[in-house]
């Protein structure tokens, strides 16, 4: 069991993609072990990052209130550049945000994380399985998830979990292969990695299951 919090990241420290991922893995281990975090979040830190930000990872995840990356990884202010929406999909706005984090802020790691019992993926599954219709813009919001649900139809195991994993894989594949050179070039040169993850609500464990 870990007994010390993960160290904070100095704004001047240039991390490799693997070093950035290791910080998240260690932070999540501390979270599941109930190790208190001591990341700087007070006045001094606010004043420091008011001069500029230097996050070490861009994090794409769900808007679900139970999924908070800073808490899951014991990180402080200014360390994670977070893009959140229901179902952790990547539209034009989200993609532009990720590209900004990579091209302008120099993050070496992009993580796409789904989670156990995701409501958005469950809604997409209801559309496919039961022809359910949702009011307002909810239906449009979950449209990008439907191909992932179709990908795993007929698979054994937990259908919702399979669909969440498939949805993450599709987004990761999009960022690895179908993106602008802003993301493709640093990946080809080894300066950036895109990783897929799954958060288990009951255990608190984040499984980085899709690594390049």
HELIX and SHEET records of a PDB file:
HELIX    1   1 UNK A   17  UNK A   32  1                                  16    
HELIX    2   2 UNK A   43  UNK A   50  1                                   8    
HELIX    3   3 UNK A   69  UNK A   72  1                                   4    
HELIX    4   4 UNK A   92  UNK A  103  1                                  12    
HELIX    5   5 UNK A  119  UNK A  130  1                                  12    
HELIX    6   6 UNK A  138  UNK A  151  1                                  14    
HELIX    7   7 UNK A  159  UNK A  177  1                                  19    
HELIX    8   8 UNK A  181  UNK A  188  1                                   8    
SHEET    1   A 5 UNK A  80  UNK A  84  0                                        
SHEET    2   A 5 UNK A  57  UNK A  61  1                                        
SHEET    3   A 5 UNK A 109  UNK A 115  1                                        
SHEET    4   A 5 UNK A 193  UNK A 199  1                                        
SHEET    5   A 5 UNK A 206  UNK A 210 -1                                        
END                                                                             
